[in-house]
Amino acid sequence: MSEEAIHQPQVAKPGLGGAAAASGGFIRKHMREYGILLALIVIMAFFQIVTNGILLKPINLTNLILQNSYVIIMALGMLLVIVSGHIDLSVGSVLGFVGALAAVMIVQWDMNYILAGVICLAVGAMIGAIQGYWIAYWKIPSFIVTLAGMLVFKGLSLWVLEGQSVGPFPRGFQLIASGFLPDVFGIKGFNLLSMLLGLAVVAVMLFFGLRSRFRNRASSHDDEPALFFFGRNFILAAAIVYITWALSTFRGFPNVLVVMALLIAVYSFITTRTTIGRRIYAVGGNEKATRLSGINTERLVFLTFANMGMLAALAGLVFAARLNTATPKAGLGFELDVIAAVFIGGASMAGGVGTIVGAVIGAFIMGVMNNGMSILGIGIDYQQVIKGLVLLVAVIFDVYNKNRA
């Protein structure tokens, strides 16, 4: 062997050790995102086993979606509020107030339900804007403003309904929450339209995922190992296909699922692909630095609360349509479920961190736990204890990751 060969520096070749190290670093960096997805899979598998397969039956999946639709809708807006470094405690009361207002206009005043719905959405946006004005421009803590709003709109709900339930709603209004996509192909026992839509969603998701990966790798911005990328997308695609198939064998996609899917797509695009979305994250990360860079932080905070009010109003319409009545106690405690879903989904208490998909997964974790424990006959007292502990674990996990960084 030559002297050059003896003294040749040994260059480490990428192998299993290097790949394992890279994978370990990626896991630590993205523990929040992958951990919440893994948690949902484990929880669903657990309840599927202990309920003897009831959890994932088509009729129960439909109920799961309908029961959690309003939480998911509000979680989209709450994520933006929390990412911007604030909180909104009034969403449950706003939901109840808007449902009461819709009931009075539609049932008592005989107003067209479409017109009433538009007015209710405008009222919700105005409520959020009023609260956002005091928070953004007067710097009053959001906790105080929205706590006051929670009390105010609870009282207004009682006043509007005069302490009584108002209903029922016209059939057209009920279809918002209880209707399903029509079976246009006429196949008995199978909604082909829903199946095709589900497959289209999977195809679009995979297309944009691959395109984003290729672009990031071309610019050396992608550190996600191929195993994780394809594994994550395979799990999501398989889950969507299974749920689509299960719903298609029952009654197809509920109308509210279509509404939620559109909202999730729109807000995912806003938070990841638009300037305003990136600026909201910047406000939550460091508001002072963001303001000094020339960004109107007050307007961004104002808009997040106006948006939250509009989504709370939409959730109020969905909830009222599902119950087919408006009650003075509607929305009681809903703000806790929404906030818990966002934090469980990976949002940070300090702001600046969180994703739309994470918030949706967090909402489904809460929904699966509620549904599974109800099937098992666990009392509401124990359900509240377990949900509280899950929220505490999620927050501890967030603090632990932040301290490690």
Residue pairs with C-beta under 8 A, 6 or more apart in sequence:
12 18
19 225
22 223
22 225
23 225
23 227
23 228
25 223
26 223
26 224
26 225
26 228
27 34
28 404
29 223
30 224
31 401
32 346
32 353
32 358
32 397
32 398
32 401
33 346
33 355
33 358
34 228
34 232
35 346
35 397
36 344
36 345
36 346
36 358
36 361
36 362
36 365
37 232
37 235
37 361
39 365
40 361
40 364
40 365
40 368
41 235
43 365
43 368
43 369
43 372
44 55
44 56
44 368
46 372
47 55
47 368
47 369
47 371
47 372
47 375
48 55
48 56
50 372
50 376
51 372
51 375
51 376
54 60
54 375
55 368
55 371
55 372
55 375
56 242
56 246
57 246
58 246
58 247
58 249
58 250
59 250
60 371
60 375
61 243
61 246
61 247
61 250
62 247
62 250
62 251
62 254
63 371
64 367
64 368
64 371
65 254
65 256
65 257
65 260
66 177
66 178
66 254
66 256
66 322
67 367
67 370
67 371
68 363
68 364
68 366
68 367
68 370
69 177
69 254
69 256
69 257
69 259
69 260
69 315
69 318
69 322
70 95
70 315
70 316
70 318
70 319
70 322
70 334
71 315
71 334
71 337
71 338
71 341
71 363
71 366
71 367
72 260
72 264
72 341
72 360
72 363
72 364
73 259
73 260
73 263
73 311
73 314
73 315
73 318
74 91
74 95
74 308
74 311
74 312
74 315
74 334
74 338
75 338
75 341
75 342
75 345
75 359
75 360
75 362
75 363
76 263
76 264
76 267
76 311
76 356
76 359
76 360
77 88
77 91
77 304
77 307
77 308
77 310
77 311
77 312
78 88
78 91
78 308
78 338
78 339
78 341
78 342
78 359
79 267
79 271
79 342
79 345
79 347
79 354
79 355
79 356
79 358
79 359
80 267
80 271
80 280
80 304
80 307
80 308
81 87
81 88
81 142
81 304
81 305
81 308
82 284
82 339
82 342
82 343
82 347
82 348
82 349
82 351
82 354
83 271
83 280
83 281
83 284
83 347
83 351
83 352
83 353
83 354
84 280
84 283
84 284
84 300
84 301
84 304
84 351
85 283
85 284
85 287
85 350
85 351
85 352
86 135
86 142
86 301
86 304
86 305
86 351
87 142
87 143
87 146
87 339
88 131
88 142
88 146
88 305
88 308
88 335
89 143
89 146
89 147
89 149
89 150
89 335
89 339
90 127
90 131
90 146
90 147
90 149
90 150
90 152
90 153
90 312
90 335
91 308
91 312
91 315
91 331
91 334
91 335
91 338
92 150
92 331
92 332
92 333
92 334
92 335
92 336
92 338
93 149
93 150
93 151
93 152
93 153
93 154
93 157
93 331
93 335
94 124
94 127
94 128
94 149
94 153
94 309
94 312
94 313
94 316
94 331
95 312
95 313
95 315
95 316
95 319
95 330
95 331
95 334
96 153
96 154
96 157
96 316
96 326
96 327
96 328
96 329
96 330
96 331
96 332
97 127
97 153
97 154
97 156
97 157
97 160
97 316
97 331
98 120
98 123
98 124
98 312
98 313
98 316
98 317
98 320
99 157
99 316
99 317
99 319
99 320
99 326
99 330
99 331
100 156
100 157
100 160
100 161
100 166
100 326
100 328
100 330
101 119
101 120
101 123
101 160
102 113
102 116
102 117
102 120
102 316
102 317
102 320
102 326
103 161
103 166
103 167
103 169
103 320
103 325
103 326
104 160
104 161
104 166
104 326
105 111
105 116
105 119
105 120
106 113
106 116
106 169
106 170
106 173
107 166
107 167
107 168
107 169
108 166
113 169
113 170
113 172
113 173
117 173
117 317
120 313
120 316
120 317
121 310
121 313
121 314
121 317
123 313
124 309
124 310
124 311
124 312
124 313
124 314
124 316
125 306
125 307
125 309
125 310
125 313
126 306
126 309
127 149
127 153
127 309
127 312
127 313
128 305
128 306
128 307
128 308
128 309
128 310
128 312
129 302
129 305
129 306
129 309
131 142
131 145
131 146
131 149
131 305
131 309
132 301
132 302
132 303
132 304
132 305
132 306
132 309
133 302
134 140
134 145
135 141
135 142
135 145
135 301
135 302
135 305
136 297
136 298
136 299
136 300
136 301
136 302
136 305
137 298
137 302
142 305
150 335
157 328
157 330
157 331
158 328
161 326
161 327
161 328
163 328
164 328
165 325
165 326
165 327
165 328
166 325
166 326
167 323
167 324
167 325
167 326
168 174
168 324
168 325
169 320
169 321
169 324
169 325
173 321
174 321
174 324
175 255
175 321
176 255
176 256
176 259
176 317
176 318
176 321
177 254
177 255
177 256
177 318
177 319
177 321
177 322
178 254
178 321
178 322
178 324
179 254
179 255
180 191
180 251
180 252
180 253
180 254
180 255
181 191
181 193
181 194
181 197
181 252
181 253
181 254
181 255
181 258
182 193
182 252
183 191
183 192
183 193
183 252
184 192
184 193
185 192
185 193
189 249
190 248
190 249
191 247
191 248
191 251
191 252
191 253
192 248
193 252
194 244
194 247
194 248
194 252
194 253
195 244
195 245
195 248
197 244
197 253
198 240
198 241
198 243
198 244
198 245
198 247
198 248
198 253
199 241
199 244
201 240
201 244
201 261
202 237
202 240
202 241
205 233
205 236
205 237
205 240
206 233
206 237
209 229
209 233
213 222
213 224
213 229
216 222
244 253
247 253
247 254
247 257
256 318
259 318
263 311
264 356
264 357
264 360
267 356
268 355
268 356
268 357
270 276
270 277
271 277
271 280
271 281
271 355
271 356
276 300
276 303
279 290
279 295
279 300
280 300
280 304
281 352
281 353
282 289
282 290
282 293
282 295
282 352
283 290
283 295
283 297
283 300
283 301
283 351
283 352
284 350
284 351
284 352
284 353
285 351
285 352
285 353
286 352
287 297
290 297
291 297
316 330
316 331
319 330
319 331
320 326
320 330
323 330
337 363
337 366
338 363
340 362
340 366
340 387
340 390
340 391
341 359
341 362
341 363
341 365
341 366
342 354
342 359
342 362
343 349
343 362
343 391
343 394
343 395
343 398
344 362
344 365
344 366
344 390
344 391
344 394
345 354
345 355
345 358
345 359
345 360
345 361
345 362
345 363
345 365
346 353
346 354
346 355
346 358
346 362
346 398
347 353
347 354
347 358
347 359
348 354
348 398
348 402
349 395
349 398
349 399
350 402
362 394
365 390
366 387
369 383
369 386
369 387
369 390
370 383
370 387
373 382
373 383
373 386
374 383
378 386
